[in-house]
Amino acid sequence: MFTIGIGPSSSHTVGPMRAAADFARTILALPGRATRVGCALYGSLALTGIGHGTDVAVLLGLAGWEPETVDPEAATAMVAGFRAENALSLGQGGGDGGYRVELEGKGGIDFHPERFEPEHPNALDLTAWFPDGTSHVQRYYSVGGGTIRRDGERPELGNVAVRHPFTSGNELLAAAAIERISISELVRRNDTAWRTAAETDALLDGVADAMRGCIDRGMLKDGILPGGLSVRRRAKGLHEALISRSERGAPSHTIQWVSLWALAVNEENAAGGRVVTAPTNGAAGIIPAVIRYYETFEGPATREGVRIFLSTAAAIGMLYKTRASISAAEMGCQGEVGVACSMAAAGLAAVLGATNAQIENAAEIGIEHNLGLTCDPIGGLVQVPCIERNAMGAVKAINAAYLALDGDGTHIVSLDQAIETMRQTGEDMRSKYKETSMGGLAVNVVEC
């Protein structure tokens, strides 16, 4: 559920970069040397690809870079060089010993905004041409959260046997009840199918440290975000203003700090910086902001507490991936900000001592009040309304956790029912409201 990559979008930047890097490895493994490569973007990837940097991500991936390894500060200059020469070294950035290939046409990227593929709205074709006139084509789908799938492959269900399998909230609660353990402990036991407990701790600590670093970097930077909307960074100024205030005990002060932390992350994301996909880039600020709230206002916080937070949140996130989707191109922003709010609410409730039933209730509250949230980024950029939407989602998550803690875990709507409602709502939602910039704020606000 949590991977370290770059902004501004997990499905439109991270996923296509991974697809292109995978394609480069495939071509390098074939006999003979390709002379030319190109990419066709379809549907949502084409409609908002420029604003999300999809074209940039594909070129970097073809050059062998992965979201976890590419230097965000150097990416712009590298891509400018590829475009100037209309060529790149296939796979070389990943250390695969690549070779030089030309880019098809001018720049190697073709956009097909009118074409939506039935398998998924985020589809792309990568093609390599060889001297003998043959070509190799591979279609990929960017299915949300930076996850990719090749055409013809089914969604990864995993072939590793975990100790306590679950595919629904009810199954999760039942499995934890049988073992008399917390949701977090159940997840940790399941993780032993892939890694040792120490390795899981190191992974969670690395994710938490990356989240903290992103907040801290975002609070130090100002200026105008790229893309042409002239959106000014606000986190640095808000941080300085909050530090200078004397009324530190005011309730509004706490809310403003939480909002600041979410803004800081998503401004970094909008600028193409390094962020943690949680569970997507467009919603990357919510979980870090709520963790920082726990560490700052609910102390004494511990590393183990943050591990419990992240493990619990991951369990909830997997339910959405299994039973619906976290792709805004399929679900709208309810599948990004809504899911992140639900995950953060569950994580916070867990570290505040909630029962498993209260945790499930917190997660349900977190999504219930984001149902129907559209994805309508102005100019196809993850800036307006995305950055502020993370601040709102973080505050909602905290409220959801406390509402659940005030009860005994019993409630009318189950998490499973809320997830199914989100899925149905996403299917019914018109495509113009699902990360295409063809409806909502994207068309009703004049770009300046």
N, C-alpha and C positions, 0 to 999 in steps of 0.2 A: 504493500500500500504506500510505502514511502520510499521514494528514490530521489537522489540528488542530481539535479540537472540544471538547465538554464531556461530563462524566460524567452518569450512571454506566454507560451501556451504548451501544455502537455500534449494535447491531441494534435495541435497544428505546428508545433516546433519540435518537441522532444520525440514524438512518435515518428514523423517523417524523417528526422535525422537518423533514428535507429533503423528505419526501413532502408534508407539509402546506404548506410554502413553495412547492413546485412547483404544488400545487393552487391556492393563492392567486393565483399569477401567471396560471394558466390561466383562472380565473374573472374576473380583472380584464381579461383580453383579450377576453372575450366581450361581445357587445352587451347592453345592459341592466345593471341592478344587482341582484345577489343581495340577498335580505333576511335569509336565515338560512343557517347552515352547521352541519354536524355530522360526527362521525366514529364509525365502528364498528370496534372492535378484535376480532380473532379469535385463537383458539388461544393460542400462547405469548405473544403481545403482550397478550392479555387476562388470562392467568393470572398473569403477573408484571409487568403494566403499572404498577400502583401503585408497587411497590417499585423499578421501574426509571425511574419518572418519565415513562412514555410519554404519559400524559394531559397532563402539563405541556408536554412537547415538542411535541405536536400543536397545542396552543393557541398556543405561541410561534411555531411555523411558520406557522400561519394568519395570525398578526399580521405575518408577513413576515420573521421572524428566521431566520437560518441558524446552524448550530453554530459556524461560524468567527467570526461577528460578534456573537452575543448576549453580553451581559455576565452571567456566571454569578451575580455578586453581586446583580444587579438582577432576575433572572428570577423569583424567588419573589414579590416585590412586584407585578411586572407581572401574573402569573397570578392573584394574589389579586384584583387589580382587575378582570380579565376576569370572574372568577367572581362577584364582588359585583354587577356590572352585567349579568351573563349576556349579554355582548356584547363585541366587540372591533373594531378598525379593520383590515379585511382588507388584508394586505400592506403596511401603513404602515411597519412597522419596517424593511423592506427598501428603503424609499425609492421604492416603486412608486405613490405617490399614491393609496392605498387609500381605502375608505369603510367606514362603520360597518355591521356586520351583527350580528344576534342569534345566540345559540348555541341549537341545537336542544335542546329539553327543558331539563334543568337541568345546565348545565355543558358541553353539547355533545358528550360522550363516552359511548358505549355499549360495554359489555364483553360479549363472547360467548365465555366460556372453553371451552364445550363444542363449539365449531365450529372444526374444523381444515380449512382449504382444501387441496385436493390439490396445488396448484402449489407452495405453500410454507407452513410453519407460522406464519410471521410475515406475516400479511395484514391489511390495513386498507382500509376503504372511506371515502372522503371525499365528502360530498354538499353541494351548494349548491342552495337553493330560490329561485325567482324569483316576482315578483308575479303573473305570468300562470298560476301553478300548475305550471309546468314545473320540472324539476330537472336537474342535471348531476352524474353520479356517476363517480368514478374510483377503481379499485382499484389499490393499490400492494402490493408485497412488499418487505420489508426483508431482504435476502438475506445480510447479514453485513458487518462492517467499516464500517457506515454507508452501504453501497451500496444503492440502491433500484432497483426495476424496475416499470414500469407493467404492468398486466395485458395480455397479448397481445404484449408485447415479448419478444424472445429475449435471453438473456444477451449482454452486450456482448462481442463478439469483436474489435471494432475494425476499421476500414476503412482504417487508415493502414499503409502498407508499412514495416516496420522492416528494418534491415539484416541482422539475424541472428534470424529467428523461431524460437521453440522452444515446445513444448507439453508436454515431458516432461524429466525429469532427464537421460535418455540423450541427447536432442536438444541440451540445453544443453551437456553435456560435449563432444559431438561438434562443435558449432558453435565452441566456444571452442578446441578442439584444432586444427581446420582453420585458424583465424586465428592460432593461437599467442598467445592473449591470456587474461587472467584473466576469471572470471565477472563481476567488477565492471566491467571495461572493456567487455565485451560489452553489459552493461546500459546503460552510458553511451553507447555507440554507438547502441543502439536508441532511447534517449531523444532523440536528435537529430531523430527524426521529429516530435517535438512541440515541442521548445525547443532553444535554443542550449546549448552546454556551460556557459557562464557562468550561464545561467538555471537549469540543473540543479544546479550548485554552490550557487547561492543558495537553491534549494528545499531541498536536503539540509542546508545550514547552518541554515536556519530551523527545520527539523524537529528537528535536534540541539539547537539553543538552546531550543526549546520543551520538549524532554525534560529538559534540565538545569534549566530554570526550575521545572518541575513537581516534580522531586526536591527542589529547594531550598525551595520553598513548603511541601511536605509535611513537611519536617524542622523547620519553625518553628511548626507548628500543633498544638494539643492539644484535648482536649474529647471530647464524645460525637458520634458520627456520626449523621446523621438517619435516621429510618426506624422507630424503636421497638424495636430489638434491644438498645439501650444498649451498643453496641460502642464502646469507648474507643480513640481514636487512640494508637498506640504509638511512631510514628516519632520524635517530638520527644524523648521520654524515652530511647529507645534511642540516639539521636544524642548526647545529653548524656553518657550513660553511656560510650559508646565513646570520646569525646573525653577523658574523665577517666582512662581506663585507661592503665597503663604498659606492659603486655605487648603492645606493638604488633606484635611479630613473630610472635605465635602464629598458627598456621593458622586457629584458630577465629575470630580477630579479623577476618581477611579475609572469611570466610563471613558473619559478622555484619554487616559493612559492606554486602556485596552484598544481604543480606536487608533491611537498613534501607532501601536505595535503592528496592528494589521495593515495600516496604511504604509508603514515603512517597508514591509515585506512585498506588498503588491506594487509599490513604486519601483522597487528593485526588479521585480518580475517584468513590469512594463518596459523597463530599460534594458531587458535582456540579460540581467545579472544571474548569479547562481542562487537557486532557490531549491526548496524541497517540494516535490510534488506530493500534495497532501489533501485530498487524494488526486487533485489536479493542480496545474499552475494557476489557473484563473481563480481558484479558491485557496491558494497557498498561504494566505495570511491568517486564516481563522484559527487553525490549531496552534501555530506558534504564539499567537496573541493570547490565547486562553492558557497555554502552558506558562507564559510569562506572567499572566495574572495569578496563577496558582503559586508560582515561585515568589512573587512580590507581595501579594496581599493575603495569602492563605498559608504562609510558612508556619513552621520551618519545612521548606521543601527539600527533598532529597533526590539523588539520582534514581534511586529505586522507585520513588514516587512518580517521576517522569516516565520511567519504564512502564509502570502500571498504566499510566495515562495513555501512552502510545499503543501498548498491547491491547488495551480495551477498545481504543478508537479503531485499531486495525480490524478487530473482530466485527465491529459494526460496519466498517467500510466494505469488508468482504461480502456481507449480506447484500449490499447494494450492487456490487459487481456481479454476484451470482444470480440475483433475482430481478435485476433491472439493468441499469447502466449508469456509469459516471461520465458519460460523454454528453457534452452540451449539444452536440449535433444530433443526438438522439432524444435527449430528455429536456433540453433547455437548461437554464441556470439552476433549476431545482436539483439537477443531477450533479452540479458542482458545488455551489455555495450551500445549497440545501443539505447535501450529503456531508460536507465538511462541518456544517453546524451540528448535524446529528452526531457525527463522530466526536467532535469536541465536547459536546454536552455529556456524552457517555463517559469520555475520559475524565472530565472534571468531576463528575459525580462519583466515579470510582475512587479517585484520590481523596475525596472528601468523606469517604466512609460509607458510600451507598451500598445497599444490597444489590444483588444481581437484578432483581425485579425493578428496583429503582433506576438502575443503569439503563435497562431496556426502556423504561418509561421516559427517561431523559432523552434518549436517542429518538424516541417517537415524537416527543414534543418538538425536538429540534427540526425534524423534517416536516411535521404537520403544518407548521406555520411558514414554510417555504414552498408549499405545493403550488404549482402553476407558475413559478418564477421563470420568466422568459430569459433568453440569451440574445441580447440585441445591442452588441457593442458598436458604438458610433465609429464610423470609419474602419470597422473591422479591427480595431485596436483594443487590447485588453487594458483599457484606461477608464472610460466612462461608459457605463456606470460601475464597472468591475471593481475598481479600487475601493470606492466607498462601500460597495456592497459587501466586501470582506469585513469592514469595520462593523457594519450592521449585523453581519452573521456572527461575529465573535461575541458581541453583546447579547444577542439572542441565545447563543449557546450557554453562556453563563446563567442567564435567566432560566433557561430550560432545566439546567442541572439543579438549581435551587427549588424550582417548582416540583421536580421529582423528589427531592430530598424532603420536602414538606409533606409528602404523602407516604403511603406504606407500600407503594409499588403496584397497587391495583389501579386499573384505568380502563376506559371504555374501548379505545382504539389501540390495537396491538401494533408493534413495530412492523410485523409482517404485513398487516393490513395497510399500513401507511406506505410501505415500500411498493406494494402492489398498486396502490392508488397513484403513486408517483409514476410507475411504469405506464399505467393506462393513460394518465394525463399527458405524459410525454408522447405517447403514440398518437393521441388525439390532437396534440398541438400542431398547428400548421408550421411547415418548414421555415417560413419567413421569420419565425420567432425562435429558431434553433440554430444560432451561430452562423447565420448567413448574412447578417446586416441588411436584410431586405424588409424589416418591419420594426415596429416599436420605436424606441428612441433613435435607432440608427437612421430612420427616415424622417422623423419629426423634429430633429434638431439639426439646424443648418450648420455644416462644417465650416469653420472659419480658418 
